[in-house]
């Protein structure tokens, strides 16, 4: 998996948008960018993934830079339930079954 | 729909005692199965993964072992627990291969070795 770099922590206010950055300068052309989040005392849950185009789903949006060296996870309106650790992962394919989680970004949402 | 069951939710064990954590998946066939561990305040460490019955790959040398006796059952074991085995243990499953493969995690077991 490609090495990723994320800020250790970020803070947001409730009802405001949140932009969580991730750098993945060594990503290969076939690596997907995955985002997971982990709420306190729970297992991680899948949020979104993409390859080149921006992606949207009911949880979030993923904006991928044109050179694919960085991406941003966008929570359009943060809620208190979005407080979690967010992991950005550059996912290799082929016979690589391993998904490597870094330390992620701890998002704090203020009421 | 697919579901993953992991138990127990919490476990307190003395040093030197054995360990057995079980994980089962429902609603899918031939899943890839994973055991991760998360030490307090740290990231997730992949311990084992399995692509089929009896096929186990170990990621790091350790005091633990894994087995997959049935297609949708994954067991994490230890003969003698160490203090350093304490942590949050997570089972996960996925289907298919390739870089778009998604993982689905269980609710975890918080293990305290005293």
Boltz contact constraints between the chains, C-beta under 6 A:
constraints:
  - contact:
      token1: [A, 31]
      token2: [B, 99]
      max_distance: 6.0
  - contact:
      token1: [A, 32]
      token2: [B, 99]
      max_distance: 6.0
  - contact:
      token1: [A, 32]
      token2: [B, 100]
      max_distance: 6.0
  - contact:
      token1: [A, 43]
      token2: [B, 90]
      max_distance: 6.0
  - contact:
      token1: [A, 43]
      token2: [B, 105]
      max_distance: 6.0
  - contact:
      token1: [A, 43]
      token2: [B, 106]
      max_distance: 6.0
  - contact:
      token1: [A, 43]
      token2: [B, 107]
      max_distance: 6.0
  - contact:
      token1: [A, 43]
      token2: [B, 108]
      max_distance: 6.0
  - contact:
      token1: [A, 44]
      token2: [B, 105]
      max_distance: 6.0
  - contact:
      token1: [A, 46]
      token2: [B, 102]
      max_distance: 6.0
  - contact:
      token1: [A, 91]
      token2: [B, 99]
      max_distance: 6.0
  - contact:
      token1: [A, 92]
      token2: [B, 99]
      max_distance: 6.0
  - contact:
      token1: [A, 93]
      token2: [B, 98]
      max_distance: 6.0
  - contact:
      token1: [A, 93]
      token2: [B, 99]
      max_distance: 6.0
  - contact:
      token1: [A, 97]
      token2: [B, 32]
      max_distance: 6.0
  - contact:
      token1: [A, 97]
      token2: [B, 49]
      max_distance: 6.0
  - contact:
      token1: [A, 98]
      token2: [B, 46]
      max_distance: 6.0
  - contact:
      token1: [A, 99]
      token2: [B, 103]
      max_distance: 6.0
  - contact:
      token1: [A, 101]
      token2: [B, 43]
      max_distance: 6.0
  - contact:
      token1: [A, 101]
      token2: [B, 44]
      max_distance: 6.0
  - contact:
      token1: [A, 102]
      token2: [B, 43]
      max_distance: 6.0
  - contact:
      token1: [A, 103]
      token2: [B, 43]
      max_distance: 6.0
